[in-house]
């Protein structure tokens, strides 16, 4: 059993005493130092007021304590650690050792399409390719005009190849695919029955699709013809948008994998994310999980409509998450939380009763802010205000010095964002926005 000395202030001490019995395999003792708010402590201040570890083997400080730990460790003669920023997170903090979640591998490749590549100036095309590459794309896909040749496609391919990119070209025009192949493209999208005769002229792997509305029977026919040529082939049964045959088309990918267990498969994820008015993050995670289950080799995506901004990076993280979980035969949860952006990771909220109990102990004029049950609570030794309108709450706080007013206004807006989205709010700490908030 770990013998830990928990350092706190007078205000948090009663709540800490209630939480400690819930910590597994921890022999806990508490040092209540002469300060009301533990978050205002520094390690230097603690060093002046804490002389004894009370026979404990390590010391845990509140997560918001500032300062260097090493001088305090030298004085006390034992390890000193920072705990979570919020007392409510202590049980999770002591939840036991878990395997570190490090996303180091993936199997499927991301093909990031520049839809209007055929009409972009070379500098803009290169800049967008660099952006997608930095976000995790393995191939930069050059989209051609619908039903027409791609002007100077060979030049575009060579330009990106010289810059170090793997390149694919997306066109149903046969002459475009031939020119792109001669320029050294790495993947060609796509051939169907009417253009399959061109496969003998193409060096790069070719994506084969069904004929028009003829469905999977035409795909089997086209794939067999393409495979007979001896050329490298990738199958795409075509993913339909939601409400327009999505479920039926998804079954087609499983059937391709059953009939052709060794053939690479491409899935057009953009056919879903671009065509449903919903944040792309969860949809991309779902599609990456489906692709991992079906051993899909390529995910083709785009970032055209506003709600798909960041899709390449989302798919990059999602494929690594699914790869990590699948290799361990585990669910894709309790991992890193970087794809939980709009909503929240699990947390234990405060109740109004707990907040009012804390407020009853406060005697000074410093405001504390909490969010619970759809309300914002702010209090000090003189006032207790609750509500769901930051402007109205601010008005009820009375006269404030300008810098303090600015601080409280910022915190109240952050608290209101947390209230609306159901996120965890900790005063003076950034809200969790998954990968979008990294580096804050």
HELIX and SHEET records of a PDB file:
HELIX    1   1 UNK A   10  UNK A   20  1                                  11    
HELIX    2   2 UNK A   38  UNK A   40  5                                   3    
HELIX    3   3 UNK A   43  UNK A   49  1                                   7    
HELIX    4   4 UNK A   70  UNK A   76  1                                   7    
HELIX    5   5 UNK A   87  UNK A   89  5                                   3    
HELIX    6   6 UNK A   90  UNK A   93  1                                   4    
HELIX    7   7 UNK A  117  UNK A  119  5                                   3    
HELIX    8   8 UNK A  122  UNK A  135  1                                  14    
HELIX    9   9 UNK A  153  UNK A  162  1                                  10    
HELIX   10  10 UNK A  174  UNK A  182  1                                   9    
HELIX   11  11 UNK A  193  UNK A  201  5                                   9    
HELIX   12  12 UNK A  216  UNK A  228  1                                  13    
HELIX   13  13 UNK A  246  UNK A  259  1                                  14    
HELIX   14  14 UNK A  270  UNK A  273  1                                   4    
HELIX   15  15 UNK A  280  UNK A  293  1                                  14    
HELIX   16  16 UNK A  306  UNK A  308  5                                   3    
HELIX   17  17 UNK A  311  UNK A  327  1                                  17    
HELIX   18  18 UNK A  352  UNK A  361  1                                  10    
HELIX   19  19 UNK A  390  UNK A  395  1                                   6    
HELIX   20  20 UNK A  402  UNK A  421  1                                  20    
HELIX   21  21 UNK A  434  UNK A  437  5                                   4    
SHEET    1   A 4 UNK A  26  UNK A  32  0                                        
SHEET    2   A 4 UNK A   2  UNK A   8  1                                        
SHEET    3   A 4 UNK A  58  UNK A  61  1                                        
SHEET    4   A 4 UNK A  79  UNK A  82  1                                        
SHEET    1   B 9 UNK A 109  UNK A 114  0                                        
SHEET    2   B 9 UNK A 139  UNK A 143  1                                        
SHEET    3   B 9 UNK A 167  UNK A 170  1                                        
SHEET    4   B 9 UNK A 187  UNK A 191  1                                        
SHEET    5   B 9 UNK A 205  UNK A 208  1                                        
SHEET    6   B 9 UNK A 233  UNK A 235  1                                        
SHEET    7   B 9 UNK A 264  UNK A 268  1                                        
SHEET    8   B 9 UNK A 298  UNK A 301  1                                        
SHEET    9   B 9 UNK A 109  UNK A 114  1                                        
SHEET    1   C 3 UNK A 368  UNK A 372  0                                        
SHEET    2   C 3 UNK A 375  UNK A 379 -1                                        
SHEET    3   C 3 UNK A 384  UNK A 387 -1                                        
END                                                                             
